[in-house]
């Protein structure tokens, strides 16, 4: 059996200490998110509030890591572009072609991710309601009723190749339409307004549903907060809906 001398023991202990310190530095760097104009709002409900349809661990990782990364990366992208940093996010995305070329892709991916996820957390909750009033009338008129809307929406979500989103857009007159986009693209990039949408990136559902996206799409409707969707519909008609 090999024996370690005092000098070897001290050298090994020093190496362990350096690794520990380095790990601590990395941890601190990760915790110190870049400052900037864009912020990650807290969830309006507990991560477990959407169970069993979306599990708490998925919510924690999705909001606290994936969405946080989009916000941090967006702040990094605009830190040397004060004109861009001062603009509302919906305006940045609507004028994406005018953004500085060096950071345009970063803004597209991370600005789109920030906008999409901000909307996503807002329109979900413990559920249990149904669309009412003008929102229900619009769904009946433009999408053939709630069950037809779900079928069309789920079909569009299932057809997204790889990662992306499925949306319901709304115009100033209150007309609804379906839209789907790859990656973190958003209808905001075409000057449209998003009423609601579902994330079909695998990180949104994989811990519970694995590759069964269709099952996730079906279950997700149990998490929709129709009161919040109704508020967004009214804001769209009033011209005050942003992201």
LINGIVEN-V923603 format. One record per residue. N is the residue number from 1. RES is the residue in one letter. SS is DSSP state (alpha for helix, beta for strand, coil for the rest). D_CENTER is the distance of its C-alpha to the mean C-alpha in Angstrom with 2 decimals. Layout:
BEGIN
N;RES;SS;D_CENTER  N;RES;SS;D_CENTER
END
This chain:
BEGIN
1;X;coil;56.02  2;X;coil;54.92  3;X;coil;55.21  4;X;coil;53.10  5;X;coil;55.16  6;X;alpha;54.33  7;X;alpha;53.25  8;X;alpha;50.93  9;X;alpha;49.46  10;X;alpha;48.72  11;X;alpha;47.13  12;X;alpha;44.85  13;X;alpha;43.91  14;X;alpha;43.08  15;X;alpha;40.84  16;X;alpha;38.94  17;X;alpha;38.63  18;X;alpha;37.25  19;X;alpha;34.59  20;X;alpha;33.66  21;X;alpha;33.54  22;X;alpha;31.48  23;X;alpha;28.95  24;X;alpha;28.87  25;X;alpha;28.35  26;X;alpha;25.38  27;X;alpha;23.91  28;X;alpha;24.62  29;X;alpha;23.16  30;X;alpha;19.82  31;X;alpha;19.94  32;X;coil;20.84  33;X;coil;17.65  34;X;coil;18.70  35;X;coil;19.34  36;X;coil;18.44  37;X;coil;17.51  38;X;coil;13.75  39;X;coil;12.90  40;X;coil;10.49  41;X;coil;11.55  42;X;coil;12.61  43;X;coil;11.70  44;X;coil;14.27  45;X;coil;15.64  46;X;coil;16.64  47;X;alpha;14.54  48;X;alpha;17.41  49;X;alpha;17.36  50;X;alpha;15.83  51;X;coil;18.36  52;X;coil;19.90  53;X;coil;17.29  54;X;coil;14.42  55;X;coil;16.07  56;X;alpha;15.76  57;X;alpha;15.56  58;X;alpha;12.51  59;X;alpha;10.79  60;X;alpha;12.36  61;X;alpha;11.43  62;X;alpha;7.76  63;X;alpha;7.46  64;X;alpha;10.62  65;X;alpha;10.60  66;X;alpha;7.72  67;X;alpha;5.62  68;X;alpha;9.28  69;X;alpha;10.37  70;X;alpha;8.47  71;X;alpha;10.05  72;X;alpha;13.25  73;X;alpha;13.61  74;X;alpha;13.19  75;X;alpha;15.82  76;X;alpha;17.95  77;X;alpha;17.89  78;X;alpha;19.17  79;X;coil;21.51  80;X;coil;24.52  81;X;coil;23.73  82;X;alpha;24.46  83;X;alpha;24.56  84;X;alpha;20.99  85;X;alpha;19.89  86;X;coil;21.61  87;X;coil;19.88  88;X;coil;17.26  89;X;alpha;13.94  90;X;alpha;14.58  91;X;alpha;17.99  92;X;alpha;16.97  93;X;alpha;14.93  94;X;alpha;17.83  95;X;coil;20.26  96;X;alpha;18.60  97;X;alpha;22.02  98;X;alpha;23.62  99;X;coil;21.55  100;X;coil;23.59  101;X;alpha;23.92  102;X;alpha;23.66  103;X;alpha;20.05  104;X;alpha;18.96  105;X;alpha;17.17  106;X;alpha;15.38  107;X;alpha;14.38  108;X;alpha;13.35  109;X;alpha;11.09  110;X;alpha;9.69  111;X;alpha;10.05  112;X;alpha;8.36  113;X;alpha;5.29  114;X;alpha;5.80  115;X;alpha;6.81  116;X;alpha;4.60  117;X;alpha;2.13  118;X;alpha;5.85  119;X;alpha;7.27  120;X;alpha;5.95  121;X;alpha;7.51  122;X;alpha;10.28  123;X;coil;11.48  124;X;beta;11.92  125;X;coil;14.92  126;X;coil;18.08  127;X;coil;18.94  128;X;coil;22.52  129;X;coil;22.92  130;X;coil;23.30  131;X;coil;22.85  132;X;coil;25.81  133;X;alpha;27.78  134;X;alpha;26.74  135;X;alpha;23.39  136;X;alpha;25.35  137;X;alpha;27.90  138;X;alpha;25.42  139;X;alpha;23.96  140;X;alpha;27.60  141;X;alpha;28.67  142;X;alpha;26.02  143;X;alpha;24.61  144;X;coil;27.67  145;X;coil;26.63  146;X;alpha;23.95  147;X;alpha;25.06  148;X;alpha;25.28  149;X;alpha;21.81  150;X;alpha;20.41  151;X;alpha;22.54  152;X;alpha;21.58  153;X;alpha;17.81  154;X;alpha;18.08  155;X;alpha;20.39  156;X;alpha;18.16  157;X;alpha;15.30  158;X;alpha;18.00  159;X;alpha;19.26  160;X;coil;16.23  161;X;coil;17.82  162;X;coil;16.01  163;X;coil;12.24  164;X;beta;10.46  165;X;beta;9.53  166;X;beta;12.12  167;X;beta;12.52  168;X;beta;15.35  169;X;beta;16.41  170;X;beta;19.02  171;X;coil;21.73  172;X;coil;23.93  173;X;coil;26.43  174;X;coil;23.99  175;X;coil;24.11  176;X;beta;21.31  177;X;beta;20.44  178;X;beta;18.28  179;X;beta;16.32  180;X;beta;14.51  181;X;beta;13.22  182;X;beta;13.17  183;X;coil;10.86  184;X;coil;8.27  185;X;coil;10.94  186;X;coil;10.84  187;X;alpha;13.98  188;X;alpha;13.94  189;X;alpha;15.54  190;X;alpha;18.42  191;X;coil;18.81  192;X;coil;17.63  193;X;beta;15.79  194;X;beta;13.08  195;X;beta;14.35  196;X;beta;11.82  197;X;beta;9.82  198;X;beta;9.02  199;X;beta;7.09  200;X;coil;10.26  201;X;coil;9.68  202;X;alpha;12.29  203;X;alpha;10.52  204;X;alpha;9.05  205;X;coil;12.73  206;X;alpha;15.28  207;X;alpha;16.91  208;X;alpha;18.12  209;X;alpha;18.39  210;X;coil;18.97  211;X;coil;19.44  212;X;coil;19.89  213;X;alpha;17.00  214;X;alpha;19.29  215;X;alpha;19.79  216;X;alpha;16.12  217;X;alpha;15.78  218;X;alpha;18.92  219;X;alpha;18.11  220;X;alpha;14.72  221;X;alpha;16.80  222;X;alpha;18.31  223;X;alpha;15.23  224;X;beta;14.98  225;X;coil;16.25  226;X;alpha;18.49  227;X;alpha;19.83  228;X;alpha;16.56  229;X;alpha;16.24  230;X;alpha;19.88  231;X;alpha;19.31  232;X;alpha;16.86  233;X;alpha;19.56  234;X;alpha;22.24  235;X;alpha;20.45  236;X;alpha;20.06  237;X;alpha;23.79  238;X;alpha;24.64  239;X;coil;22.89  240;X;coil;20.77  241;X;coil;17.27  242;X;coil;15.13  243;X;coil;11.38
END
